[in-house]
Amino acid sequence: QVQLVQSGSELKKPGASVKVSCKASGYSFTSYALNWVRQAPGQGLEWMGWINTNTGNPTYAQGFTGRFVFSLDTSVSTAHLQISSLKAEDTAVYYCARVGSSWYESDYWGQGTLVTVSS
Amino acid sequence: DIQMTQSPSSLSASLGDRVTITCRASQSISTYLNWYQQKPGKAPKLLIYSASTLQRGVPSRFSGSGSGTDFTLTISSLQPEDFATFYCQETYGTLMYSFGQGTKLEIK
């Protein structure tokens, strides 16, 4: 069965960096793109962008350029989200989600990774 | 950017009720509209994509309709497990796939 398993919660200080991983199983990793979605505490969902798992080409939404980097390690069917120069407002749950079809829907989701930024 | 506006923001309903949630796009998005359900502490779950296609495994009491700028999600007969927050999302835009602000469905 399709599964996306994300890395565990992180507590970081402002200015530090964090890397969240998303390991896929149960399907051909390079056949489906991956979305990244952010959810701040008590807030709604924000689409951060997506990565083409075949080419490795990332696309970043407005507001997620510069400090946010999507990458892949296709040898282990894993996608990564790295955030640098962390700020308190980056505190959120970060989700990876598989793009199911040409309608770009997110059909399978990881369980989410809570990143807390606090001094 | 395309703006997505859901209404209502919250809703109280009883078991067995028929419920409709509306999502309006700031410009035409054809049928590039998805609906998700999220329960507290859990990842969102895809219910409907391309405005009206039911995702595999989702109960048939959920349905979606609309095209262009106006869309609806309908639950025909509320079950206990349906109480959650629902989000629409457009996937028509370039460089931004906006979500609605969410509709919280609570038990009356």
Interface residues (C-beta under 8 A of the other chain):
Chain A: N35 V37 G44 L45 E46 W47 T59 Y60 A61 Q62 Y95 A97 G100 S101 W103 Y104 E105 S106 D107 W109 G110 Q111 G112
Chain B: D1 Y32 N34 Y36 Q38 A43 P44 K45 L46 Y49 S50 T53 Q55 Y87 Q89 T91 L95 M96 Y97 S98 F99 G100 Q101 G102
